[in-house]
Amino acid sequence: MDLQWFPGKADQLITWAQEISLYRIHEFDAQDPELSSFTPISPKKSTSLLCRLGELQYPKVVDAYPGNDADGMIAVGLGNGKIVLTSFGATIISKEFVPKHQRQVNSLCWNKFTPSLLAAGFEKARSDYAVAVWDVIASSKFVNGFHSDALRPVIELGNSETAHSVAWFQVNTLLVGMNSKHIKLFDLRDSQAKLERTASTKAVNGISIDGNHRVASFAENQIYVWDIRNFEKPFVVLNHSKQISKIGWCPTRSGLLASLEKDSAFVQLHDVHHAALSSEDGQEPAVLERRLSPSYSPSTIPFSYHSGVSLSSFAWHPTEENCITTVNMNGILWNSIVFERITLNWSPLSKLGWSNGKKIIRYIDNNDDAYSTLDDISVKMRQRALSGYGLQPTLKENGKLVAESPMLKHLWEWLDFSRILTEKEKYRVLSISSSNIKFPGVRTVLRIDSLTSGVSSIPIKSEMIQNNLFDLHGSKTYRSEERTFIQHICGWSMDSTDLLPTTSSTRKAAIALFHLKLRQAIRILSESGDSIVAMAIAGWTDDRDSLWREMATSNCSHMTDPYIRAIFSFLTETDSNFDSILNEPGLSVTDRIGFACSFLPDAKLIGFIQDLTHDLTMKGSLYGIILTGMTLHTLPLLQRYIDMTGDVQTISLLAIRTMAQEIPGNLLLKFWIDRYRELLNSWKLWEARAEFDITKNTNNPSLIPQPEVTVSCNFCGKNISQTGLSGLSRNSQLFSRFAQTNPKIKLSCCPNCRKPLPRCSICLLSMGTVLGNSPETLKEFQKPGGSPTTLSWYTWCQTCRHGGHTIHLQQWFQNQLECPVTGCSCRCALLDKVVDFPD
């Protein structure tokens, strides 16, 4: 079975096999009793049979008339060679075209430019033509004095040849696939047809035209796509696994070709719009291929049989965009929509734009509600950059700009607190004073990184203390300078909690208890309104068989506050292992570290710190910086954080504020910083980028880039700019006075070879000499908004290389055209014209 849409009627469809049927397409409405009885061809449309032609048995080819003057007329090619013009509902055959010799009709094609012309291709017959073109309007005229419906063709082509397919290319040009060897382009403007072009190919079947220059044809399992402007060879050859039965271009979308293989359940789509017209440049043609399988409704075909039903043919809808209709071997019709590839573009300013085929380009930005669901980190980074995030005078102030992120806020506050504490107590801790690290972490203080890297280091030695004078008798704790410092940077000393973020009452009570001050913990809970918990804790006894311990142990896991759970876990601990507290996810990292420094021996403490570092690194949590410090050992954690969040901004700011001295020798830090600078440039935040660079270079002056253009001596070629003077040897007696010269005083000779610098051709003073012009003269030649310093700059002609002070040359060329140097005829003033651009 084959099918075709009526060219001028978007709601009528023809199918033919043993007989020809006409269907009308309706909008599907299940509530309408009349429409509900129709056969659905899509979720929104259904079909109804209008008419059926049974008089013409076994039609081979059918083509619908494209004009508007004959409603419902079609041309039907039969197996005996007859071509019949008829219409649905007609009782008799309207017209009949009969060739001289009886043979099968292979192809029919109306001329859509001149609808009265009908071309037909036939099988080979001796002494007869393979192609015939009729003018159907001539049927109303007399032929040889007699009126006859059997008309002779106006044009005949290909004597004793075979025409496999025909297609009108333009108004008077016809493409014919002939003899399984050629595709020929005929010019029919004259009475004698003229052969314009020929392509030698076996792909002579199913010739289809796309636009003004693209042609497709097929043979066996190959599809050839041609450009009529370069008809010598196809620019695309599409290979298939099975034999091709039909091809067709989409009439509403340029460059989209559909093809159907025999016994296939899907239509293949080939987008050749961007394919190369030739392979001379060595590139393969870019063809995007997709498959389209009809999604039948369950009432039409059960879902489990979708892939097993082979398609018989297909047809593109003439006006509905990207709509294709398929028919399977059982005669079931179905409409499908070919969705275009969405072209997506995401601008640096957080505008997400897309287009879909011929539809209008749309976009959303970060102000739309839909965009907020993307949780785009770049929007946050840009807003933070505009607020000066990371560049505040103190580290703590940066935390106020990211108050919505507790982790980042805590990080900046901890860095500021750690810096102050390290400067105050670094000489008390040997591991800090010897390393000269401004932001040490727990691993640095405990010398864990030195031990793991193989560097010779003295392990810590802690003192075990029996606490018999405190509220909790018999509790063992460990003390050392390193442990005390770690607890201080974790905010664990009772007098330093006010330096860290606001602490809850249960956390204060837990810290007091972990300092073995039970009465103080009870008082804190009572004063904060947790009197029930305070009363429960007050009943504590060290008797392991007491009812209090049994009830506290059984109900500890049901408590919602993690610090209250930690309090009862501590009071009911029996083996001094404290795993329930150290592994409590509700406790902050600083509290778990502070607790471990009090109650774990040296070996267990180091093991706990290593396990916690690994866990926080895998999670990409910046709380792990408390463990690693801002050293090179924190780079894996920072990389993991970027991988999980994309926040390269925070990491770059941390690098220039805390690790500026490490940047020159570390490629990873350079990479992060360069990417963030590029990001600021893409946002057009030039001032923020400049402030970022200033902060970076201030913290490490070695990062200041060297000038790419310098002034060199005309004799020795050495640099004579201020940066060049810094390279002179300080021990040189000859040039020491130049190296120590005030930078405001310029040189008049080369500090390397002592040769004089170029002289002004007007005043004959060397370059760099202070001008003696009066302020009134300088003001006269100074441009509005310009600096008077520029008037003393040395300027020269690019042709004769003579020059001098800018103000002197301006005065000279007010009245002169030639160079001021004697004997030089260069007309410098005419070579370079100064143009003042409007504001």
WORANOR-V792604 format. One record per backbone hydrogen bond with DSSP energy under -1.0 kcal/mol. NH is the residue of the N-H (numbers start at 1). CO is the residue of the C=O. E is the energy in kcal/mol with one decimal. If there is no record, write none. Layout:
BEGIN
nh=[NH;NH]
co=[CO;CO]
e=[E;E]
END
This chain:
BEGIN
nh=[2;4;6;12;13;14;15;16;17;20;21;22;23;24;25;26;28;36;38;39;41;42;46;47;48;50;51;53;58;60;61;63;65;73;74;75;76;77;78;81;83;84;85;86;90;94;95;97;105;106;107;109;111;117;118;119;120;121;122;123;128;130;130;131;132;133;134;136;138;139;140;141;143;146;151;154;155;157;160;161;163;164;167;169;170;174;175;176;177;178;179;181;182;183;184;185;186;187;188;194;196;197;199;201;204;205;208;210;214;215;216;217;218;219;222;223;224;225;226;228;230;235;236;238;240;244;245;246;248;250;256;257;258;259;260;262;264;267;268;269;270;271;272;275;282;288;290;292;296;300;301;305;306;311;312;313;315;317;323;324;325;326;327;328;329;331;334;335;336;338;343;345;347;350;352;353;354;355;359;362;364;368;374;380;381;382;383;384;385;386;387;388;389;391;405;409;410;411;412;413;414;415;416;417;418;419;420;421;422;423;424;425;426;428;433;434;436;442;443;445;446;448;451;452;453;455;463;465;467;468;471;477;478;479;484;485;486;487;488;489;490;491;492;496;499;508;509;510;511;512;513;514;515;516;517;521;522;523;524;525;526;527;528;530;534;535;536;537;538;540;546;550;551;552;553;554;555;559;565;566;567;568;569;570;571;572;582;583;584;587;592;593;594;595;596;597;599;600;605;606;607;608;609;610;611;612;613;614;615;616;617;618;619;621;624;625;626;627;628;629;630;631;634;635;638;639;640;641;642;643;644;645;646;648;651;652;653;654;655;656;657;658;659;662;666;670;671;672;673;674;675;676;677;678;679;680;681;682;683;684;685;686;689;690;691;692;693;694;695;696;697;698;699;700;703;704;713;720;725;726;727;728;732;739;740;745;750;754;757;760;761;764;767;769;778;779;780;781;786;790;791;792;793;795;797;801;804;806;807;809;810;811;812;813;815;816;819;824;828;829;830;831]
co=[16;14;12;9;23;4;21;2;19;53;15;51;13;48;11;46;44;32;35;47;45;45;26;39;24;22;22;20;18;77;77;75;73;70;86;63;84;61;82;78;97;76;95;74;87;85;85;83;78;121;121;119;117;114;134;109;132;107;130;104;125;157;158;157;120;155;118;116;135;136;137;138;146;143;149;133;133;131;128;158;122;177;175;173;173;186;167;184;165;182;162;178;178;199;176;197;174;194;172;187;185;185;183;181;202;218;216;214;210;226;208;224;205;222;219;238;217;236;215;213;227;225;225;223;221;220;260;260;258;256;253;270;248;268;246;243;261;292;259;290;257;288;255;272;279;271;269;267;294;297;297;302;303;264;327;327;325;323;320;336;315;334;313;332;310;328;326;41;324;322;355;353;351;347;364;345;362;343;356;354;352;365;371;376;377;378;379;380;381;382;383;385;384;388;402;405;406;407;408;409;410;411;412;413;414;415;416;417;418;419;420;421;422;425;429;430;432;626;627;441;442;443;447;448;449;450;479;477;475;466;516;465;598;463;480;481;482;483;484;485;486;488;487;493;496;504;505;506;507;508;509;510;511;513;512;517;518;519;520;521;522;523;524;525;530;531;532;533;534;537;543;546;547;548;549;550;551;556;561;562;563;564;565;566;567;568;578;579;581;584;588;589;590;591;592;593;595;596;601;602;603;604;605;606;607;608;609;610;611;612;613;614;615;616;621;622;623;624;624;625;439;629;631;632;634;635;636;637;638;639;640;641;642;646;647;648;649;650;651;652;653;654;655;659;663;666;667;668;669;670;671;672;673;674;675;676;677;678;679;681;680;684;685;686;687;688;689;690;691;692;693;694;695;696;700;701;718;711;721;722;724;725;729;735;736;742;755;750;748;765;803;760;758;766;774;775;776;777;783;787;788;789;790;804;802;797;795;793;791;805;806;807;808;809;812;812;826;821;826;817;827;828]
e=[-2.3;-2.3;-1.9;-1.2;-2.3;-3.2;-2.2;-2.2;-1.6;-1.8;-3.1;-2.7;-3.0;-2.6;-2.7;-3.1;-3.2;-2.5;-1.5;-1.8;-2.1;-1.5;-2.4;-3.2;-1.8;-3.0;-1.4;-3.3;-1.2;-2.7;-1.4;-2.2;-2.5;-1.5;-3.0;-2.8;-2.6;-3.1;-2.6;-1.4;-2.5;-2.7;-2.3;-2.2;-1.6;-1.1;-1.7;-3.3;-1.1;-2.9;-1.5;-2.3;-2.4;-2.4;-2.4;-2.6;-2.2;-2.5;-2.8;-1.7;-1.6;-1.1;-1.7;-2.4;-2.0;-2.6;-2.7;-2.6;-1.4;-1.2;-1.6;-1.6;-3.1;-1.9;-1.0;-2.5;-1.4;-2.3;-3.2;-1.3;-2.6;-2.9;-2.1;-2.1;-1.1;-2.1;-3.1;-2.4;-2.7;-2.7;-1.8;-2.2;-2.2;-2.1;-3.0;-2.7;-2.9;-3.6;-3.6;-2.5;-2.9;-1.1;-2.3;-2.4;-1.7;-1.9;-2.5;-3.0;-1.6;-2.2;-2.4;-2.1;-2.2;-2.2;-1.9;-2.5;-3.0;-2.6;-3.8;-3.2;-2.1;-1.6;-1.4;-3.1;-2.6;-3.8;-3.0;-1.2;-2.1;-2.6;-1.2;-2.8;-2.8;-2.4;-2.4;-2.5;-1.1;-2.8;-2.5;-3.0;-3.1;-3.0;-2.6;-1.3;-1.3;-1.7;-2.3;-3.0;-1.1;-1.5;-2.2;-1.9;-1.5;-3.5;-3.3;-1.7;-2.1;-3.0;-1.5;-2.7;-3.0;-2.6;-2.1;-1.5;-2.1;-2.1;-2.0;-4.1;-2.6;-2.9;-1.7;-2.7;-2.6;-1.5;-3.1;-3.0;-2.6;-1.1;-2.0;-2.4;-2.1;-2.0;-1.8;-1.1;-2.6;-2.4;-2.2;-2.5;-2.5;-2.1;-1.2;-1.1;-2.6;-1.8;-1.9;-2.5;-2.5;-2.0;-2.3;-1.9;-2.6;-2.6;-2.0;-2.4;-3.2;-2.3;-1.9;-2.4;-2.8;-2.2;-1.4;-2.4;-1.5;-1.4;-2.2;-2.0;-1.7;-2.0;-3.1;-2.2;-2.4;-2.2;-1.5;-2.6;-1.7;-1.5;-3.1;-3.4;-2.3;-1.4;-1.2;-2.1;-2.1;-2.5;-2.4;-2.2;-2.3;-2.3;-1.8;-2.3;-1.2;-1.7;-3.6;-2.1;-1.6;-2.2;-2.6;-2.2;-2.7;-2.4;-2.3;-2.7;-1.1;-2.3;-2.4;-1.8;-2.2;-2.3;-2.3;-2.0;-2.3;-2.3;-1.2;-2.0;-2.2;-2.6;-2.0;-2.4;-2.1;-2.0;-1.4;-1.6;-2.5;-2.6;-2.3;-1.8;-1.7;-1.3;-2.1;-2.1;-2.1;-2.2;-2.4;-2.3;-2.0;-1.6;-2.5;-2.1;-1.3;-1.2;-2.0;-2.2;-2.7;-2.5;-2.1;-2.1;-2.0;-2.0;-2.8;-2.3;-2.0;-2.6;-2.4;-2.2;-2.2;-2.6;-2.3;-2.1;-2.2;-2.4;-2.1;-2.2;-1.5;-2.2;-1.7;-1.7;-1.4;-1.1;-2.1;-3.1;-2.2;-1.6;-1.8;-1.3;-2.2;-2.7;-2.0;-2.1;-2.1;-2.4;-1.7;-2.1;-2.4;-2.0;-1.1;-2.1;-2.4;-2.4;-2.0;-2.0;-1.6;-2.2;-1.9;-1.3;-1.5;-1.8;-2.4;-2.2;-2.3;-2.7;-2.1;-2.1;-2.3;-2.3;-1.9;-2.4;-2.1;-2.4;-1.5;-1.4;-2.5;-1.3;-2.2;-2.5;-2.6;-2.1;-2.3;-2.4;-2.3;-2.3;-2.8;-2.2;-2.0;-1.2;-2.3;-1.7;-2.6;-3.0;-1.6;-1.0;-1.0;-1.6;-1.0;-1.7;-1.4;-2.0;-2.9;-1.8;-1.9;-2.7;-2.2;-1.9;-2.5;-2.0;-2.1;-2.3;-1.6;-1.5;-2.3;-1.1;-1.1;-1.5;-1.1;-3.1;-2.6;-1.3;-2.8;-2.0;-2.2;-2.3;-2.2;-2.0;-2.2;-2.6;-1.3;-1.1;-2.2;-1.8;-1.4;-1.4;-1.1;-1.1]
END
